[in-house]
Amino acid sequence: MITQMINPVWVEVKCRMCGTVYTIAVEENDFYDWQNGKCIQDAMPYLTADERELLISHTCGDCWAEMFSCIGGD
């Protein structure tokens, strides 16, 4: 996570599976870049993989893990 944002925006995202609402802080320009075609991992490398996935698919990390737990090999 970056320590200080210049133009932060807070994005609220509701997980489509469990309904939990998450708030993610991102740089305004980074969000704009992503919305205009830049790969999310390049636009917002300071977010965790779970945060980026939540923005992309509206699926939180816990629900994602549950959906694909049968693939894990345990």
Secondary structure as the mmCIF struct_conf table of DSSP 4:
data_model
#
loop_
_struct_conf.conf_type_id
_struct_conf.id
_struct_conf.beg_label_comp_id
_struct_conf.beg_label_asym_id
_struct_conf.beg_label_seq_id
_struct_conf.end_label_comp_id
_struct_conf.end_label_asym_id
_struct_conf.end_label_seq_id
BEND BEND1 THR A 3 THR A 3
BEND BEND2 ILE A 6 ASN A 7
STRN STRN1 PRO A 8 LYS A 14
TURN_TY1_P TURN_TY1_P1 ARG A 16 CYS A 18
STRN STRN2 VAL A 21 GLU A 27
HELX_RH_AL_P HELX_RH_AL_P1 GLU A 28 GLN A 35
TURN_TY1_P TURN_TY1_P2 ASN A 36 GLY A 37
HELX_RH_AL_P HELX_RH_AL_P2 ILE A 40 ALA A 43
TURN_TY1_P TURN_TY1_P3 PRO A 45 TYR A 46
BEND BEND3 LEU A 47 LEU A 47
HELX_RH_AL_P HELX_RH_AL_P3 ALA A 49 SER A 57
BEND BEND4 HIS A 58 HIS A 58
HELX_RH_AL_P HELX_RH_AL_P4 GLY A 61 MET A 67
TURN_TY1_P TURN_TY1_P4 PHE A 68 PHE A 68
HELX_RH_3T_P HELX_RH_3T_P1 SER A 69 ILE A 71
BEND BEND5 GLY A 72 GLY A 72
#
